[in-house]
């Protein structure tokens, strides 16, 4: 994307870093756009994006930026003490994530495995949420994402969004789930229609839909076991 010299607030909404991240995900943003979100504001003469571009350039890239200490960061024009601390905190979080490992590999071999993973969170939501688990070829969970937050009685999701997210993670298969705030996991006709659409879309793109769970209060229903896919 071509970055303009205007202020971020003067850009078309679809070109602003925050809006682009909300729409397309963090993976779609450039280094400068991600850094601009952390910086939040630019200077009197530069937008946050142009400040971010200059910082990356002056530091010789992201690695150089990560190696700067607090004092060195504050000597870069446009970075004050608060921004320097924000950057250092973000860099340290990134380091900790890179060093961390999942305590156990979660494998999905039956609907109960997915229900055990999702139930405690999802049964307490007061609105419908549509969640997708992304799996590799060994049925290990490699990611989880909430793709839709609906009203008390409706959750809207399109297969396009589901499989776009799956492709970004190089998923071999997916398992979808959504909750019923009423606590009753009985599938609605719309739940069944959505399941069939997701199953058909998965066949087209080559990413298998393993199951679609409807989660209630300590109860769940597998639409695969019901024969809906």
N, C-alpha and C positions, 0 to 999 in steps of 0.2 A: 504494500500500500504506500502511495506517495504521501509523505508527511508535509504539511503546509507550514508556512511561517506564521500563521495566525495563532491567536490564543486557542487553547483547547475548547473553551466555551463558545468560540466563534466557528468551530468546525461543524459540519453536518453531524447530527446525532449519531448516525451509523458509523462515523469515522473516529469518534471519541474512544480512547482506550477503555474506559470503564464499561461503556455500552457495548463495545466489541467483545470484551471479555464475558459479559453477561450473555451475549448472543452466541458466541462461537467457542467460548472456553479459553482458558489461559494459554493453551497450546498454540492458539492461532496468533498470539501477539508477538511482536518483535521484542528484543531485549530492551530497547528504548521505551517502548510502550509499557512494559511491565515495570520498569524502573520509574517511569512517570507516575504510575498509579501509587507507588510507594512514596514518592516525593510530594504528591498531591498538588503542589503549587510550583510555579516557576519563579522568575525574577521580573523586575520592571521591564526588562528588554527581551526576555525569552519566555516562551511557553514552557510548561513542564516537560513536554516531549523534547524540545530543543535543548533544554538544560540536561535532560537525561542523555541525549546523544553526545553532548559535549563532555559530560562526565565519563562516559564509557570510552570516548576517544582519548581524553587526557590520561586515563588510567591504563590505557592499552588493552582494553577489553574487560570482560567480567572477572577474569581471574585476578587481574591487576586491581580492580575495584575491591575484591574480597580481601586482598592482601594489605590494603591501606588501614592504618590504625585511626583512632578517633581524631587525633591531632592532625594527621595528614588529610583526612576527609574535610575537616573544617577549613583547611587552607585552599580548598577548591571553591572558586567563586560561585555563589549560589547555594552552598551547603553551610548552614549554620549548625550550632551545637545540637539542636533538636533533630534536624534531618540526619546528621551524622549518626546519632544514636539509633534512629529508626533503621537506617541502612545496616548498621552493625548488628542490630537485633534480627533483622531479616536474614542476613548472611549466616548468622549463627544458627538460626532455625533450620536453614537449608543444610548446614553441615550436620546437624543432629539427625535430620531426616535421612541423609545419605548414610549415616553410621548405623541407623536403627534397622532392625529386622523384625519381621512379623514373628511373634512368639511361637506360633504354630501355623502350619499350612492348612487352610480350611479346604476340605474336599467335599464336593456335593455328589453323593451317590444315590440319594433318595430325597423325596420332598421334605421329610422331617429334618434333614440336615440343614436345608435352607431356612425352614421355619425356626429352628433352634437359633440360627444366626440373626434372624430379623425380628422375631416375635417381641422380645422385650422392649425394643424401641417402638416398633410400629403399632403395637396395640394401644399405646397411650396417646397417639396423635388425635387431635380434635378435628382435623380435616383429612381428606383422602390424600395420600401421597403414593406416587408410583415410583418404585425403586427397581433398579436393574443390577443384578450381579453379573460380572463378566468373568468368564472362565477360560482357562487354557485347554490344550488338547488332553490333559490328564484330569480335567474337571476340578482343578485347583482354582480357588477364587483369586483373581488378580486385580479386582477392582469392584467398587460399588458406587453407584451414583443415583441421587434422587432426580428424576427427570420431569416430574410434574407435581405441583401442589394444587389441589383443587378446593372446592367448597366442602361443606359438610356432607353432601350427597353426590358429588360428581368429581371425577378426576379425568382431565383431558390429556391425552398423549397421542402422538402420531408415530407410526412405525419408522418414519424417516428419522426422527430424533433418536429413537432407540438404537437403530443400526448405525447411525452416524457415530454415536458414542462407542458402540462396540467395535467399529472399524478402527477408530482412533487408538484403541487399546490392543489391537491385533487379536481380538477374542476369537476363540474357536467355537464358543457357544455362549448363550446367555440364559439366565433365569430371571423372570420378572415377578414382581409381587406388588400388591397394593392392599391397603387396609380399608376396612369398613368401620368408621367411627362408632356405628351403632353397636359394635361388638359381635354382630351376626355375620359370619363369613359366607353366607349363601350367595353364590354368584348371581348377578343380575343379567338380563339378556344382553346389555351393553358389554359387560365383562366377557361374556362368551364370544360376542362379535369381535371385540378387540383381540382376544386370544387367537382367533382364527386368522385375523389380518396379520398379526405378528408372526404366526407360524408360516403363513404363505410368503411374507416378506423375507423371512429367514431362509426359506428354501431358495428364493431368487438370488440372494446375495451370498449364500453358502455359509451362513452362520446359524447353527441350530438353536431353536428355542427349546430348551429342556423342559420348562414347565412355566406355568403362571399360577402363583399362589394368591388366594384371597385370605387376608389375615384379619381375624376378629379378636375377641378378648380371650386369650389363651386357647383359641381354636383356629384352625385354618382349613382351607379346602384347596386341593390340587386339581386344577382344571385338566391336567393330563390324565389323572386317575378317573376323572369324570368322562373321559373320552371326547373332550372338546378340541383336541388337536391331534 
